[in-house]
Amino acid sequence: MAAAFYNQAAPPGWKAVSAGLEPQILLGDTAQELLGEDVARPFLDLTPPRAMDAVSASKVIAIDCHVSGAEVWELEHRDVGPGMREELRLKVRQMTSGQ
């Protein structure tokens, strides 16, 4: 969801991708359901989850985990649901307003 919010607001030429330390084999439906009719929904990455070492990035955001060299976002809402969605939306808004 964070990548979708970022890509919806990103300046031209900028793109976020979602990756994980232990990605699941299949993409779950939860993010799609939580975004529903949100304007960021078309920006949701629907490709299968990928490992961190499969992507190249100029900036890495680690959500509720620690990755060497990454900016860490410790979320107040740790359960995947509306609270987490809104917290991610706010964090992305704060990040993109500084670009």
C-alpha positions as CSV (number, residue, x, y, z in Angstrom):
1,M,0.0,0.0,0.0
2,A,2.8,2.4,0.8
3,A,4.3,2.0,-2.7
4,A,0.8,2.6,-4.2
5,F,0.4,5.8,-2.2
6,Y,3.9,6.9,-3.2
7,N,3.4,6.1,-6.9
8,Q,0.1,8.0,-7.0
9,A,1.8,11.1,-5.6
10,A,5.4,10.7,-7.0
11,P,7.0,13.3,-9.2
12,P,7.5,12.2,-12.9
13,G,10.3,9.7,-13.2
14,W,10.1,8.4,-9.6
15,K,8.7,5.0,-8.7
16,A,8.4,2.9,-5.6
17,V,8.4,-0.9,-5.7
18,S,7.5,-3.3,-2.9
19,A,10.0,-5.9,-1.7
20,G,10.5,-7.9,1.4
21,L,13.0,-9.8,3.5
22,E,10.8,-12.9,3.4
23,P,8.3,-12.3,0.6
24,Q,5.3,-14.5,0.3
25,I,4.9,-16.7,-2.8
26,L,1.6,-15.2,-3.9
27,L,0.2,-11.7,-3.7
28,G,-2.5,-11.4,-1.1
29,D,-5.9,-9.7,-1.6
30,T,-5.7,-7.6,1.6
31,A,-4.1,-4.5,0.1
32,Q,-6.5,-4.6,-2.9
33,E,-9.4,-4.8,-0.5
34,L,-8.2,-2.0,1.8
35,L,-7.6,0.3,-1.2
36,G,-11.1,-0.4,-2.6
37,E,-12.0,2.6,-4.7
38,D,-9.1,4.8,-3.4
39,V,-7.3,6.9,-6.0
40,A,-4.1,5.0,-5.2
41,R,-5.6,1.6,-6.2
42,P,-4.5,1.8,-9.8
43,F,-0.9,2.3,-8.6
44,L,-0.9,-1.0,-6.5
45,D,1.9,-3.3,-7.6
46,L,0.1,-6.6,-8.6
47,T,3.3,-8.5,-9.5
48,P,4.3,-11.4,-7.2
49,P,6.2,-10.4,-4.1
50,R,9.9,-10.0,-4.6
51,A,13.0,-10.3,-2.4
52,M,14.9,-7.2,-1.4
53,D,18.0,-8.3,-3.4
54,A,15.9,-8.4,-6.6
55,V,15.4,-4.7,-6.7
56,S,17.7,-1.7,-6.9
57,A,16.7,1.5,-5.0
58,S,18.1,4.9,-4.3
59,K,16.1,5.0,-1.0
60,V,14.7,2.1,1.1
61,I,11.9,2.4,3.6
62,A,11.7,-0.5,6.0
63,I,8.3,-0.9,7.6
64,D,8.4,-2.4,11.1
65,C,11.8,-4.1,10.5
66,H,15.4,-3.1,10.3
67,V,17.3,-3.2,7.0
68,S,20.8,-1.9,6.7
69,G,20.8,1.6,5.3
70,A,17.0,1.9,5.3
71,E,14.8,4.6,6.8
72,V,12.7,2.7,9.3
73,W,9.0,3.4,9.8
74,E,7.8,1.9,13.1
75,L,4.0,1.8,12.7
76,E,1.6,2.4,15.5
77,H,-1.0,0.3,13.7
78,R,0.6,-3.1,13.2
79,D,-2.5,-5.0,12.2
80,V,-3.1,-4.9,8.5
81,G,-6.4,-2.9,8.2
82,P,-7.8,0.6,7.9
83,G,-5.6,2.1,10.7
84,M,-2.4,0.8,9.0
85,R,-3.7,2.1,5.6
86,E,-4.2,5.6,6.9
87,E,-0.9,5.7,8.8
88,L,0.9,4.6,5.6
89,R,-1.0,7.3,3.6
90,L,0.1,10.0,6.1
91,K,3.7,8.9,6.2
92,V,3.9,8.9,2.4
93,R,2.2,12.3,2.2
94,Q,4.8,13.6,4.7
95,M,7.6,12.1,2.7
96,T,6.4,13.4,-0.7
97,S,5.6,16.9,0.5
98,G,9.3,17.3,1.2
99,Q,10.4,16.5,-2.4
